[in-house]
Amino acid sequence: MKKISFVIPVFRNQGSIKITYDKIIKLVQSLNLNYEFVFVNDGSDDNSYVELIKLREEDNLVKVLSFSRNFGQVPALIAGYKKATGDCVISMAADLQEPVSLIEKMIDNWIGGKEIVICNRVEREDSFVSRVSSSIFYNLIKFANPKMPKGGFDFMLMDRKVINQLNLIDERNRFIQGDILWLGFETVFIPYSRQKRTIGKSQWTISKKLKYFIDGILNTSYIPIRFISLLGFINSLLGFVYAFIIIYNKLINNIPFKGWAPIMIIILITTGMIMIMLGIIGEYLWRTYDETRKRPLYIIKEDLS
């Protein structure tokens, strides 16, 4: 019988962990599947760890990894993938916003030969700000990665061969969705509506979203570098054209160059563009430096497996 591993990152999910587990275990038992849970406690400072220990005591097929501090959702997922031993891995959040009922459909697609089954969000029962920011985020990401579904995804199933390849990627500042799509395995998408969160508060802050967006753009595409190269070329071309116009008017039409306003406009625009270019280059340099330091992506404080 096939074994399903459920990888679930946990950060301040007090109150929703047991409910998530109960919903999944009810479905798993009805399908008569072998299973294991890998909960990764990402430095929670609430009662999440206590709830995980209780689950572990009730079910010895529950594994708990606990980080020394908060390292982020992506490192938590990576740690869970490396710990999972199932024939396939299903990763999802512990916030009850993803319909557990889709798991059966995901498994059916996997048994039918699909190597990656992605549940992509087409609607969100979130706040207006969250919906707008998510829409902007993923529409921009699609420029860098055209395969990315419009609403993005976090709820997915991957075959063991996919997990093995994903675990070979040894990078920091990763955009995990881009890594999965980049692997190129046979993929199917299942659209769903993201449910409203009823327990707890989202820890996915604006700063975390911005950092993850930058990771997504820089890690999956050459667009930023090519963009600043194109911008530099266009700026230089316009500068040469403007210089030619000034010289032509001076020599042919005897029109003197007047005013400081055009000079100031050109200086401000050019220096602004240079600062943007340096910022993009700086992001690449930081990532290169961060890779060379070879610090661990996460630190496991406790491993209960």
PyMOL commands that set and color helices and strands:
alter all, ss='L'
color gray80, all
select helices_A, chain A and resi 17-31+48-58+73-83+102-111+128-144+160-166+176-183+206-220+223-251+261-293
alter helices_A, ss='H'
color red, helices_A
select strands_A, chain A and resi 3-10+34-41+62-67+88-91+116-124+153-159+187-194+300-304
alter strands_A, ss='S'
color yellow, strands_A
deselect
rebuild
show_as cartoon
